[in-house]
């Protein structure tokens, strides 16, 4: 009995000490600041890649990265480069020598398409076989794959603004855009709503075109001239990288029903 009484007394003393520590305002030591790992950069040498050629880079259907090499002067080889995450580089001649590449897209047929100037659409298979698809008029500036499986692109034309659709059989259908809605269609992207969204590099509008050709426009601040356009990661919005002569910004556009 005496041993039990002594144990209870020790427990009470310990509990009282804990209460006293809590009431004294003392706090536990702060948690250590987590260490953020620093990114590691690796540079891979690429022959013929010049400042004159700044086309986008794309992840292809084979999970490698595809890009253009050379320049539009014809002084260097016109190539399509393929590089793996481990840095293994392959280079393939592209069909039109000396042409500038405007952008890439993964086609619904498993090939990679790239817009070119003069008026040629380039196509290259995952094993590097390139071919040219002639376009009826102006060259393609930017390309994307629509929800209908066709390749859509903007044309290098200010006097006659329009976008065009290239189906898997090589047929081209053009969709004129009223000059009151767009001045110079530059970048194009497929939106989460199934429509095509077009950036106006010289005017205050973002243009939306359905796969059936219905055109509408959304006004944006006059000082903002989009230089790129992309679908947002949440599936409900389109995000646009924009630039003006005064500053750079990102314009986020939410389309309401």
Secondary structure, 3 states (H helix, E strand, C coil): CHHHHHHHHHHHHHHHHHHHHHHCCCCCCCCCCCCCCCCCCCCCCCCCCCCCCCCCCEECCCCCEEEEECCCCCCCCCEEEEECCCCCEEEEECCCCCCEEEEEEECCCCCEEEEEECCEEEEECCCCCEEEEECCCCCEEEEEECCCCCEEEEECCCCCCEEEEECCCCCEEEEECCCCCCCCEEEEEECCCCCEEEEECCCCEEEEECCCCCEEEEECCCCCEECCCEECCCCCEEEEEEECCCCEEEEEEECCC
